[in-house]
């Protein structure tokens, strides 16, 4: 489950509503996604989509309100428990966040190594997913030698290779052509059918139309649509 209850994210003083309103990135956001759910997150640039997604993948803390992830309140967890929760969440970042000194294969293998998976399992799964996203011939390539679309596919492969309980993706098709975008959606919907909860932020309303699912929409930090 992903649950937001009266969540604010602000750079102002929330004890003073007059100042908080001017500085709020998110304002009184509440919603719930059941386990295994799929939600699109849409809205114009600057609406707060990336900020909301960051709270879901533990990239930040709300200024006010309560966030619950996978049945847990992150604010009540010790640092080690919070890190363990984070490992159950796959993230596709808008800026990829690949490690430039590691090959495509090593970038994808890294989260499984952190989870102490057997090396034989890591090799099989990382190789398979890189072939799936069309990079089977570039396992040893460094990110800097690859195109933006290829780096995007590595980032996607890294996020899904461990079959996370929750997948959060910020513009995952932004650097992909239509064919690759559809291939990505096949992968994500297959994971969702296996029980992964999915939240995808996107500007691509054509993609949303081709893959109908409940949708959240943000405008100026407020939730204006909640299917």
C-alpha positions in Angstrom: 0.0 0.0 0.0 1.0 3.6 -0.7 -0.9 6.1 1.4 -0.6 9.9 1.7 -2.7 11.6 4.5 -2.7 15.4 4.4 0.9 15.6 3.1 2.6 19.0 2.6 6.1 19.6 1.3 7.2 23.2 1.8 10.3 25.3 2.1 8.4 27.7 4.3 7.2 27.7 7.8 4.2 25.4 8.1 3.3 27.0 11.4 2.4 30.1 9.4 -0.1 29.1 6.7 0.3 32.5 5.0 4.0 31.8 4.3 3.6 28.1 3.7 1.0 28.5 0.9 3.5 30.6 -1.1 6.4 28.2 -0.6 4.6 24.8 -0.8 5.6 22.3 -3.4 2.8 19.9 -2.3 -0.3 21.1 -0.5 -2.6 18.8 1.5 -2.2 15.7 -0.7 -4.2 12.6 0.3 -4.6 9.4 -1.6 -4.3 5.6 -1.3 -3.0 2.9 -3.6 -3.8 -0.7 -2.7 -1.1 -3.4 -3.0 -0.7 -4.4 -6.6 -2.3 -1.2 -7.9 -1.2 0.8 -10.9 -1.4 4.6 -11.1 -0.4 7.2 -13.6 0.7 10.6 -12.2 0.2 13.5 -14.6 0.2 17.3 -14.6 2.1 20.2 -16.1 5.8 21.0 -15.5 6.2 22.4 -12.1 3.1 20.8 -10.7 5.0 18.8 -8.1 5.1 15.3 -9.8 8.8 14.7 -9.1 8.5 15.9 -5.6 5.6 13.6 -4.9 7.5 10.6 -6.4 10.5 11.5 -4.3 8.4 11.1 -1.1 7.2 7.7 -2.4 10.7 6.3 -2.9 12.1 7.8 0.3 14.1 10.5 -1.4 12.7 13.1 1.1 10.4 13.6 4.0 7.1 15.5 4.1 7.0 18.8 6.0 3.6 17.8 7.4 1.2 14.9 7.1 1.7 11.1 7.0 3.2 8.8 4.3 2.8 5.1 4.6 4.7 2.7 2.3 4.2 -1.1 2.1 2.3 -1.0 5.4 5.0 0.9 7.2 5.4 4.4 8.5 9.0 5.4 7.4 9.2 8.1 10.1 8.9 5.4 12.8 11.7 3.3 11.3 15.3 3.2 12.4 18.0 4.0 9.8 18.6 0.3 9.0 14.9 -0.5 8.8 14.4 2.5 6.5 17.3 1.3 4.3 15.7 -2.2 4.1 12.4 -0.7 3.1 14.1 1.4 0.4 15.5 -1.8 -1.1 12.0 -3.1 -1.8 11.4 0.0 -4.0 12.6 0.1 -7.6 13.1 3.6 -9.0 13.5 5.0 -12.5 15.0 8.5 -12.1 14.4 11.2 -14.7 18.2 11.9 -14.7 19.1 8.1 -14.8 21.6 8.3 -11.9 23.8 5.6 -13.3 27.3 5.1 -11.9 29.7 6.3 -14.7 32.6 4.0 -13.7 30.4 0.8 -13.9 29.4 -1.0 -17.0 25.8 -1.5 -18.0 25.9 -5.0 -16.5 27.4 -3.8 -13.2 24.9 -0.9 -12.9 22.0 -3.4 -13.2 23.7 -6.0 -10.9 24.4 -3.5 -8.1 21.0 -3.5 -6.3 21.0 -7.3 -6.3 24.5 -7.3 -4.8 23.4 -4.9 -2.1 20.6 -7.4 -1.4 23.2 -10.2 -1.1 21.7 -12.3 -3.9 23.8 -15.3 -5.1 26.3 -14.3 -7.9 24.9 -16.9 -10.3 21.4 -15.4 -9.8 22.7 -11.9 -10.3 24.4 -12.9 -13.6 21.3 -14.7 -15.0 18.9 -12.0 -14.1 21.0 -9.0 -15.1 21.9 -10.5 -18.4 18.3 -11.5 -19.1 16.9 -8.1 -18.4 19.5 -6.3 -20.4 18.8 -8.5 -23.4 15.1 -7.7 -22.9 15.6 -4.0 -23.1 17.8 -4.4 -26.2 21.2 -4.0 -24.7 22.5 -7.5 -24.8 25.4 -6.5 -27.0 26.4 -3.7 -24.6 26.8 -5.4 -21.3 30.4 -4.1 -20.9 29.7 -0.5 -22.1 30.1 2.4 -19.8 27.1 4.8 -19.5 29.1 7.7 -21.1 29.6 5.7 -24.3 25.8 5.2 -24.7 23.0 7.3 -25.9 20.4 8.9 -23.7 17.9 6.3 -24.7 20.3 3.5 -24.0 21.1 5.0 -20.5 17.4 5.2 -19.9 17.0 1.5 -20.7 19.8 0.6 -18.2 18.1 2.7 -15.6 14.8 0.8 -16.2 16.5 -2.5 -16.1 18.2 -1.7 -12.8 14.9 -0.6 -11.3 13.0 -3.8 -12.2 15.6 -6.5 -12.1 15.0 -7.4 -8.5 11.2 -7.6 -8.9 10.5 -4.8 -6.4 7.4 -4.7 -4.3 6.9 -1.0 -5.4 8.1 0.6 -8.7 8.3 4.3 -9.0 9.1 5.8 -12.4 9.7 9.5 -13.3 9.2 10.0 -17.0 10.5 6.5 -17.9 9.8 6.8 -21.6 11.1 10.4 -22.0 14.2 9.3 -24.1 12.7 6.3 -25.8 11.1 5.9 -29.2 7.6 4.5 -29.5 8.7 0.9 -30.0 11.0 1.0 -27.0 8.3 2.8 -24.9 5.8 0.1 -25.7 8.3 -2.7 -24.9 8.9 -1.0 -21.5 5.2 -0.9 -20.8 5.0 -4.6 -21.5 7.6 -5.2 -18.9 6.0 -2.9 -16.3 2.5 -4.3 -16.8 3.9 -7.8 -16.5 5.5 -6.9 -13.2 2.2 -5.3 -12.1 0.4 -8.5 -12.9 2.8 -10.3 -10.6 1.9 -8.1 -7.7 4.3 -5.0 -8.0 2.6 -1.8 -7.1 3.4 0.8 -9.9 3.4 4.6 -9.9 4.5 6.3 -13.1 4.9 10.1 -13.6 4.6 11.2 -17.2 3.8 14.1 -19.6 3.0 11.5 -22.3 -0.8 11.5 -22.4 -0.7 9.3 -25.5 1.0 6.6 -23.5 -1.6 7.0 -20.8 -4.4 6.6 -23.3 -2.8 3.5 -24.8 -2.5 1.9 -21.4 -5.6 2.9 -19.4 -5.3 2.8 -15.7 -6.4 5.0 -12.8 -4.8 8.4 -12.8 -3.7 11.1 -10.3 -3.3 14.7 -11.6 -1.4 17.5 -9.9 -1.7 21.2 -10.5 0.3 23.7 -8.5 1.0 21.1 -5.8 -2.6 20.0 -5.3 -4.3 16.8 -6.3 -6.9 17.8 -8.9 -7.8 14.3 -10.1 -7.9 11.1 -8.2 -9.4 8.1 -10.0 
